[in-house]
Amino acid sequence: MNFENKQDINAPVEHVFQQLSDFDFFESYAMRMGAQVERMDIFTQTQPGMCWAVKGHFRGKDRNLELTLDSYYPPEALSYFCTTKSLNAVISLDIIPLSRTESRMKIVVDVIAKGLSARIAMQSAKLAKKSLDRKFDARMHEFANIIGEKYHG
């Protein structure tokens, strides 16, 4: 299953990329939301291969996932590979400069089921794809607005 969204952000590409690659912020945000986050790599600089183990309670169940920085090309693109017991996902973020003070963020999330039960759940989700797309679009719009607001103070 694939989710795709584009958002125009009233901020330069460097600022948008810096916000998308603020790993410390995302770690602390996940912990504030009740997740346990553990850094799994030993890198001292940002580079592909950085990895986090995340444990948390989501939709009535305890969930475990591993998130790996798959590619890192400042200030234009980064991607993650996420794996759980039943799903894999690739999350790609591209930032395109529209002008010196405006950028376009493109996000693509491709989710792949690993087993039979995950494939069945994915089929059910495909029936609700329009609703899921609307929720995804709304969250990405909100996220883009936050990035723009941070730039403007």
Secondary structure, DSSP 8 states (H G I E B T S, - for coil): -EEEEEEEESS-HHHHHHHHT-HHHHHHHHHHTT-EEEE----SS--TT-EEEEEEEETTEEEEEEEEEEEEETTTEEEEEEE-SSEEEEEEEEEEESSSS-EEEEEEEEEEE-SHHHHHHHHHHHHTHHHHHHHHHHHHHHHHHHHHHHHH-
